[in-house]
Amino acid sequence: MSKLPILIFSLSTIGMLISHAVKAESREGGIEKITVTAQQREQFILDVPVTMDVIQGEFLDRTNTTELDDLSRFLPNVVIQEQGVSLPSFNIRGITDDSASVTSTPRISVYQDGIDVSKKTVASVGLYDIDRIEVLKGAQPTLFGAAAANGAISIISALPSDKFEASVRLATNTEGAVEFRGMVNTPINDILAFRLATMYREQDGIIENKGCGPDSYNPSGFITDQNGVSQSCAGGDLNGVSVEAVRATLRADFEHSNVVLRASIENNDQPGISFKSGSIAPLNGDTSPFSAAELGFGSLIGIDRELQSYDVAVTHYLNDSLTLTVNGYVKNVDVEEYFDADGTGLRIQDAFFENNADLSGFGARLVYTPDGPFAGFIGFSSTNDESVLPFVQLVDPVLRGALDAKLAELAVQFPNISLTNDVRTDATIEETAAVRQLLIASLFNADGTPISDPSTSTTTINGPFVFEGKLDINSFVVEGTYELTDDLAITAGVRYIDETRFSKDTFFNTFSASAKEDFTATLPRLSLNYNYSNNMSIYFNYAEGRRSPVVDANAFGENSIVEAETVDSYDIGLKYYAKDLSFTAALFAYTYQNFQQSFTDNQTLESQTVTVGDSNMFGFESTIDYVFDDSLRVGANLGLLDAEFDKNTNVGSRFDYGGNTFRLAPELSAAFFFNKSVKIQHFNVAFDLISSYQTETFFESSNRPDLAQDAYWLTDVSIKLSKENSPWKVELYADNLLDEDYIIDAGNTGGGFGLPTFVAGMPFIAGVRVYADF
């Protein structure tokens, strides 16, 4: 699909808005007075020369957005995968975090209340009692630290206020969900205020797991676990939700300072992910990702996570212009996960891992905001991350041996038809499927029974493979904004990073290797912001981003260091805010050097990272929001993306990706929002509709056509009923109203050894919610 007509239309719309802005120059305010803290001080969004989207807490509540992946519906050129809390994936403008390694750094920063939570096992947090979410596009080295090579997501929780308020949310739906959210805020005295918020949500899995039961290849109902113990495993489901979270915040306001103390705990005991094989069907079943699966671990499959967080921030107002903020935090996360890598009822490869991490950090920031033409800040931060990831692989030696032997044979017999995820192929889907059937045939007898009976076969426990990582980062930053004229301001800043990265691998408690290296980097940012009118600003932003080097210890060979990935990020954009209309638009381009690409070793399941050359990408995005009157509001967004590897990108045959599209990078994405309310006597009826669209999406950078999702629409609707002067509301809602079949991932670990797996998206779900605000 050509993007040029849409781009021309969008640019012409910008011209119309400039004309509108001249007429609206005398108008004050906007749809909402959006104040952000992206530049470490409170500013009106028009004064921030960064491409950013802001989602207010009111919108999150109105749309019942409780998970980060739901944000993908509202944000152009943003894709968030949150299959499980153990390994979320964040993608901004076609660039994603593709590594589960404890020694690699994400490309996208995730912050919660000023604290870096970018680490994979920490970044998936429940959204409840949120003030706003700021999503910044492009490299943000001075604003959000070492991990913000491609953008940042900043989640700001609601703070205690000086008045009593409380709220309750109750819900259930057709998938057996039970949901409760509550909040109470109370002043204690003239100095202290306290806020307590909680969320409980349990939802059954949408995919039945018939593994380890009477209708499976293993009808015994028992299976050997990671400790070699026979466990009952019948039953279970997949792709469910489990959140138990509570956050307590205490605020103390003194004459010249304030203190915020916060403690939170989030527990998840959720069903596992439906990594279902697309080529080996369950016994008496089919290979559709939307029907029942047969994953060998049965009811043991699941994710158990406990996340604890404690932080403190002290802000002291030295005078009318100078503010000093000092903060510190500690976090602890423990994760256990059983998963079936082959997606079948056969024990070709099952796995169990733990990931325990301790994180801590502190920082100080001095902000200068006088009435004069200059404002800025200087800061220091120090973070520490210590992680241990023991991994155990469980296989049927007969089945796995046959699979590996046949894979090697087919690689010689069909050199141009690779079966693995990350190898580019020109073979058709039909040719690949025919060769894969030869692989599958090696695992079954002529009568259709497995060559090794899962109910009686032995299990080989490979491992433990223990991956350890330790990261210490000290960072200094300075940034300032100077008003060249009343309408034109320039912002410049730089961050200096000094990091120590340590990794250690231990295999079978016998072979061990460690590596440790120090690195430094200096990352600049330069911006211009022109206030065309009271309602409109035009800006330019340049920044250099960096994804840190990777230090790989190798117990069986030489240690290696993967070079840092760097990116030059350019944005030119427009922001327009008036009483009835808001509009944003941005053109952007990135140039990458030493682009890092990760793959999973199919023997140890360790995430390996290499550099694959240079890459370029560019695109356009815009949002529009229009308020017709108090009863009708509509909005839309659009994202266009051209994200490809350079033609010379090549590291052996595995990463011959020249000209390929990045994974999770649809060329076009769009959404439409509609909110209409009607008064009927003493009642108010509010109708909400959200409809989103995206074009074809590849789940692997190899762009294999069998590992892609075709274009699709998703539509959610809700109707709320409330009575005048009553705190209560009742809502009926339907998600995925048209019951669209779509997948949210494909390939995965199984694709590394020729058996790609597929994860289904959520089906049609209807439910009811009850609200009360006091």
Disulfide bonds with the S-S distance in Angstrom:
Cys212-Cys233 1.53
